[in-house]
Amino acid sequence: MIETAGASRAAIELIDIRKAFGSAGGETTYAVDRMSLAIRAGEFFTFLGPSGCGKTTTLRMIAGFEEPTSGRLLLDGKEVTGVPAHQRNVNTVFQSYALFPHLNVGENVGFGLSVKGVAKDEIRQRVKAALESVHMAHAIDRKPSALSGGQQQRVALARALINRPSVLLLDEPFGALDLKLRREMQMEVKEMQRKLGITFIFVTHDQEEALTMSDRIAVMNNGVVQQVGGPADIYERPANRFTAGFIGDMNLIDARVVAHDSDRLTVDAAGGRFDLPSTLPLQPGDPCTLAIRPEALHFVEGEAGGRVRFSGAVSEAVYIGTDTVYSLTLADGARLNARVRNGDGQPMPRTGAPGTLACAPSAIRLLTQ
């Protein structure tokens, strides 16, 4: 079933897309397997996943650099499966900026228009407008070698935008930048996308980058889309164990269902028994997973006031500036990490001392896979 794009029209539709990349032991393996989703016009959409999950292959199929083995691909409602890259109204920004070293900034940005035979006056005007949009008009006569990494990235963006694509594809474009510059560019590109209203499709393995920039995210693993949703939905309501473990820090605890009521489950986990809100169709004896964010856990002394409690010994405390990350080893050997803000008045046990962590029942998400 295709992931719908809501009321907005779809800029890109991928319908049952598969991309085979070889065979192992006589069986065909797929870089992308039965992907069906729609990307809304004007949204910032991100493919997120580990290396080799199929996200860049998906981007290359949208661009026309790769053809799907099967399935259909639509751009602005028109079939483009089999249409060559240069005939699609999309442009791509790569991690390697690929600027011509012998041309200045203005010549690099206007190169594509020159090849198309656009009049020089129009090229000049469009180059100026494109460079102004990325705050690089002052460097129009400079060579790429005279620019910083961040400035070269802006020029690469201007070169992609000057052709007025309906979709801009970005393949890990900030991978070569240092952390501070990377974060600056994230904010700049997101603001640029809002102003231009162009559909941006972004590929990254960086969870924080995806959460910061995206309107929606498709989490991928082994060529399969695991979940599609907004940043808050992906982070707070992961659909499965992979998404829960890949997005941010997450405690994942094996559990087994003991009893099932209409809106509650009783489970055994980590040496204890817990009564939790859930509408999952699980039966006694079924396995499941408790997923708890470290920031939802707090140390308590005495009664926990209706919260779920986990007791054990503090095995590690790592100071990371504003917070300290504590590890609690439970009776069955499982470990829980808690991220506690420094100076917030919570009781802080010493390493090796007993401790009890607690959280609201609603902070625990039950997963079936």
N, C-alpha and C positions, 0 to 999 in steps of 0.2 A: 504494500500500500504506500502511495506517495505521501510524503510529509507535506501537508498543505501550507500555503503561504498566507492564509487568512484572507482578509478583504482586499489587500493590495495585490496588484497584478504581479506575476512572477517575471523577474528578469532572466532567471536561469531555471530550467527544469531538467532534472536527471531522472530518467524513467527506467528502472530495472537495469542499471548500468553494471556491466561486468568487464573486467580487464584481466585476461589471462597473461601470465608472464613466464610460463614454463610448466614442466611436469616433474613430479617426483614419484618414483616408483610406479610410473604408469598413470598416475592420477594428476589431472590438471590442477594447478594452484592459481589463486587469483590475487592480484594486487588490490583490486576493488571488487567486491562481491555483492551483487544485487542491491545497488544503491538507488533509492528513490527518494528524492526530496525536491523542494522548490525553494528558491532564494528570492526574496521579495525585492522589487525595484526600490533602490535608494537605501537599502539596509547595509550594515557592516556585518558580514557573515564570516565566521572563522571555522576552518577545519583544524581541529586540535587532536594531537595524538603523538605517541612515541615514534622514533625513527622506524621506517619500514611499514607503517600502518596503512599507507595508501593515500595519504592526504596530498602529496605533491603530484602523484599520478592523476588524481582527480582534477587538480588544477590544470595539469597539462592537457587533459582531455577537454576541459572547458575552453582552453586557449586554442586547441586545434593542433598542438604539437604531438599528441597521441590520439589514436582512434580507439573507441571502445570495442571489445570483442563482440559484445552484444548489448542491446538496449538502445535508447533514444536520448538525444540531447537537444533541448530547445533553447533558443536565445530570443528573448522578447516575443515568445509565442511561435517562432519560426524554426522549423527543423534545420539543424546545422550539422547533424551527424554526417561525416564524410566531407564537409565543407572545409577547404584548407584554411590555415591560420590567418593568412593575409586578407581573407574575405570575411572574417568575423569582426564585428565592431567591439573588440576587446583588446586591451593592452596589458602587458605583464611587466612588473618590476621584480627583478631578481635580487638575491643576496649579493651577487657580484654585479656591480653597477654597469659594467661593460661600456664605459664612456670612451669615445675615441680620443686618445692622448694628443693627437696632432691638431684637433679642432678645439676652439674655445667653447665656453659654456653656451653662448648663443647659437653657434654652429651645431653643437651637439643636440640641443633641444629642437632646432629647426630642421635637422637632417631628414627626418621622414617626410616632411612637407616638401623639401627640395626634390627628393626622389619622385614624389607624386606630381611635380611640375607646378606647384602652387606659386602664384605670383609673389615676387620678392617683397612688395609692400605688405601684402597680407601675412607673409611669413614673419616679417619684422614685428608687426602688431601682435600676432599670436604668440611669438616668442616672448615678447615683453610681458604680455598678460600672464602667460604660464609661469614665468620666473617671479613675477610679483605675487602670484598665488602661493609660492613656496618661500617667499622672502629672500630671493636670490637675484633680484634685478641688478643689484650693485656689482655682481660678479660676472656680468654678461661677456666681458672681454677676457676673462681669465681662462687659463688652461686648467684641466682637471688636476694636474700635479700640484697646483697652487691652492687646492681646496682641502679642507679636512674631510674625514670620513662622513660626518653628518652633512656637510655641504654637498658632497658628491651624491649622497642619497637624495637630497632635495632636488638636485639637477636631474637625477634619474626619474624622479616622480614627475617633474615638469615635462620631461621628454615623453613620458607616457600619457600625460593629461592633454598635451597639445593637440592630439588627434581626436579629442572629444569622444572617447569611448563611452559606450553605455555601461560597460563593466570594466573595472580595473582589478587585475589579479596581482596579489603581492605574495611572493614565495619567500618566507622568512627574510624580509628585507632588512631587518635590524641585527641579524646574526653577527655581523662583523664589528658592531659598535660596542663601546664600553657601556657599563651599566647605567651611568648617569645620563649619557647622551641617548642611550636606548630609550629611557623613560621620557626624556624630553621629546624625542621623535614620536613616541606613541601618542602623546597628547596632541602634538601638532598635526599628525596624520588624521587622528580622529576628528579634530576640529575642522580640518580641511574637508573631510568627507561630509560633515554636517552642512558646511557652506555650499559645497558643489552639488550635493544631492545625488552623486553617482553611486551606483552599487559597487561596494568594495568587497572582494573575496580574498580572505587573508589565510595564510598557512603558517602555523607555528607549532612547536612542541612545548612552548613556555606557557604554563597554566595561568600565571599572573598576567601575562601579556594578553591572553585571550579574554580573561575576566574583565580586564581594564578597558579594552577597546571595543568589544563586540556588542551588537544588538542581539545576535543569536550565535550559538556555538554548536557544531556537530563534533562530538567526541568519537574518534575512530580507533579501532584496534584490529589488527590482522585483516584489513580490507573491509571491515564491517562497521557501519555506523552504530554505535552503542546507545547514543542518546542525542536528541536535538532539543535545545531550549535556550532561554535567556540565561545570563550569567548567574543570577540568584537561584534560578530553578536548578541549574546544573550543580551549583555548589551546595545548596541546602537540601535538595531532593534528588540525589543521584538515583538512577534507575537500576543500577546493578553494582556488583562488587568492583568491577574494573573501574567504572567512572568514579565511584567513591574513593578508591585508592589512588587514582591518577590525579584528581583535582584537589590540590591543596593537601594538607595533612589530615589523616583520618585514622582513628582506631577501629580496627576490624576484628570482631570477636566471634568465634564460632559458637553457635547456640543450637539448641534443639527444642522443638515445641512440646510442651507438657499438656496444655489445655487450650481450647479455642472457644471463645465466646463471640457474640455478634460483632463487637467492635474492640475486643481485647484479646491478646495472646499472653499466655504464661509460658515462659521459656527458662530452661536451665542454661546458664552460661557462666564461665569464669568462676566456678565453684559456688555460685549462688542461684537463686530462683527469683525471676523478675516478672511482674505483671505490667504489660505495656500496651498502650493504645495502638491498634492496627486493624485494618480491614483486609489484610492479605488472606487469600483462601488456603490457609495452611491447616494441617491436621496433626494431632498428637503423633510424635515420632519423626515429623519432618525436620530436616536441617534448615537452618537459616543463619543469617549474619547480623550482629549488632554493629551499626556504624555510628561512631560518636566523634564529633570534632573536638580536638584538644581544648579549644577555647570555651567549650560548653561545660568543662569539668572544673570543679573548685574543691579545695580542701575544706573539710568540715570537722568539727569536734562535737561529739554528742549526737543528738537527734538531727536528722537531715530534713525535717519538715516536709515529708511527702516526696522528697527526691529519691532517685535511685542511688544506692551506695555501693562502692567498690572498696574493699579493704585489702591492705597488703603492706609491703615494705618499700620505702623510697629508695630506689636503686641508683638514681642519677639526678642531678640538677645542673642545667646548663644555662648560664646567664647570657642573654642575647640583647642587652640594652634595655628597652622598655619592658620586656617580659623575661620570665625565666621558664624554661621547659623542664618539667619534672617527669620522671619515669617511675611508675609504681608497679612493682612485681606482685602479682596476685598469688593466691594459694596454689592455683593449678599451674603456675609458671607463666601465664599470659602477662603481657605488659600493657599498661595504659599510659599514654602521654597526656599531660595536662599543660596548657599554656596559660600561665598566670601573670597578670600585670603586676609589675613591681610597685610596692608602696600602696596597694589598694586595701590593706588592712586584713587580708586573709591570714589565717594561721599557716606558717610555712615550716613544715617538719625538716629536720636535718637528714642528710643522706645516711641510710642505714636504719633510720627510725621508722616505727610503724606510722601509717597514714591512711586516711580515708578520703576518697574522692567521691563527689556526688554531682548529679545533674538532674534537670527536670526530665520526667519520662518523655515529654514531647521532643527533647533534644536527641533522642535515640531513634535512628531510622532502621527499620527492619528490612533486610534484603533477602531475596530468595535465590539469587545467582551471582 
